[in-house]
Amino acid sequence: MKAHRQVSPRQEALNERALYQAILSLRSPEELQAFFRDLCTPAELQALTDRWAVAVKLQDRIPYREVQRETGVSVTTIGRVARYLNAGHGGYSIAAARRAAGHR
């Protein structure tokens, strides 16, 4: 989070919710792609896609070193993703379960 912003915690929460609502309004992978390409820098988008690829591989019980070799993501980032898979907010697990079930 940026420390220099003068936004109240309430406004920050409202802004975050508005972002999620905007994402939920999109209807296809192509719309999501366009939105995220507008929203994120190439480096931010790469970081997001890398973390998701790592989460999928960890859910499939692939060892860290193999994940690192296959994705090029640092072991530190892999560990961070693993921490959130095990003790985060459940988002990775929800998305991974839906991916496995074939949901769109």
N, C-alpha and C positions, 0 to 999 in steps of 0.2 A: 504494500500500500504506500502511496506517496504521502510523505509527512508534511509537505508544504501546502497541501490543499486546505482550504477553509470551508469544509463541508461538514455539517453536523452528522453524527452517527445515524440519526433518523433519515436524513436526506440521502446519505450513502446507501442505506438499506433500501430506500425507495428506488434509487437509481439502479441498484443491482437487480431488484425485482423487475424493473422495466426492461432491463437487458434480457432476463430470462423469458419474459413475456414476448419480446421481439423474436427470440429464437424459436419459441413455441409456435409463433404465427407462420413460420416458414413451412412449406409443404413438400419439398422434394430435396434430394441430395444436391441438386444443381442450385436451388435457391440458397441452401445452407452454405454451399461452397462460395457463391457470390458474396453472401453476407460476411462470412469469415475472412474472405480475401479483402473486403473493404474495411473490416473492423481491425484486423491484425496486420502487423508488419510481417514480411516473409519469415523473419527469425522467430517471431511469436507463434506463427502458424506452424512452423517446423517443430518448435518445442512442444506444442499441443499434440501434433500428430505423433511425434516420437514417444511422448508419455503414454498415449493411447496404445501404440504398438507394444510398448513394454508391458502395460497392464494386461493386454490380451495374452502375451507370452507367459507372463507370470501366472495368470489364471490357468493356463495350460500346463503349469508346473515345470516350465523350462528353467534350468539352472541359470543363475545370474551371469556367469561367464559366457554361456551360450547366447543368452539374450544380448549381452554386450557385443559379442562377435557378429551376431546377425543384424543388429540395429545400429551399431556404432555409438550408442548412447553410453555415457559414463556410468561406471558402477555406482557412483554417488547418486545419480539421478534414478537409477534402477532401485537402489535402496529406498529412496524417497517415495517412489511409486509403490513399492512393496509395503512401506509403513502405512500409506493411505489405503491400500487394499485391505490391510489387516486391522487398522485402527482409525480409519478416516470417517467420513460421513456416509459411506455406503454407495456413493455415486458410481464408482468404477464397477462395483459388483452388480448394481442394477443394470447398467448398460451392457456389461458382459453377459449377464443372464439373458437379457433380451436379444442380444446378438446371437447367442447359442440357440435360442428358441426360434430364430428366424424373423423376429419383429423388425419392422421398419420404423 
